[in-house]
């Protein structure tokens, strides 16, 4: 999936990190939007190891829980409710990267 | 047709009572305005707290509060037999519970509590901080003691009422959801209920009515001109992400509001009686049908109490908080039984209703089947508030 380009003015891109890879994102986007634009649909794994991705995009379903680096620890956050910020590090598996 | 028993409310109490009555051949009819387990029965944190609760130890609490442990000893046996009686797993865990003390004042309160409980026949034990950490090594180093009850624990509030409803149906109970009580009035020797079901208005007659509508009970009774002193208790609960299993016990705190347990999946469920804020109707009164708002300050305080006794929680992530409404009675003890001013009308509500629900439902059913209130629940009888209806002429 890609961003709409025609007739849209976005702030200059910033760089975030998803599972160790540098990904461009624009201030004002959610992490979920940036992940999907980067082709990352698998946001977490369930107990059986099956992939889970965004469903509701409004903070209700909890399907898009990812890990966000918070100093030395990792916190779980809903990607659809997390605004991007320069230097943000996200992981789709615990303890990554 | 006149039903023997009409039950209003499809929560834990109503569904369990329906099952007991159906098994006795009384073919009850249960109506529920929304869905089974939609109210407090499914919103609470699932603690099975058989020790004297912290709220009964607060300054100003009724001295009779401790009497509830007599009922708790019966409730322990009730829960212990439920999975077998209902022939299905119910996530009931009774591996023990700890009520923690963080300082000398807590410890003194705990010691007097344990002495009182032992007098009343509840085998709690006072543990040192070291003994408590022997059971739960992750407790904070400053925890200086705990009251231990080997059969405390927790159960899954999302499945129990449904299990009772299924069992009741299979014994011949009629259970109708989306079926809202509009009016209830005495008519000769029986009761007549007006019910809205799927847009249709129907009436039902019954010799006995059980009002098991949780925090709606006082308002339903008020419509009949009856006073039942039950007051709204809007609460909130939280759950963290999963972690490796380390806590098979229920954790409470003798001086602060806290309940904490770990689910089979590894999530930590944290609550303990912290208030949420009801939504208001146009007239400023609480909206009983709307979910209350989370109160961020109370959420933070609740989590701080939890992390204070279990520091490893600081590394966990909160994945969800939710709110629910229950009610407490004027003296904090449950109100169970026939309302003296309204013969044939039975009520059961008013605190600890998850822990006590299965037992009180059985007692309530027995009082209808045997036409006499069981002696075990005499202390909780609705008759203790009969004076409030001394001038009531029930409509």
Interface residues (C-beta under 8 A of the other chain):
Chain A: X47 X62 X65 X73 X75 X76 X77
Chain B: X241 X265 X315 X317 X319 X320
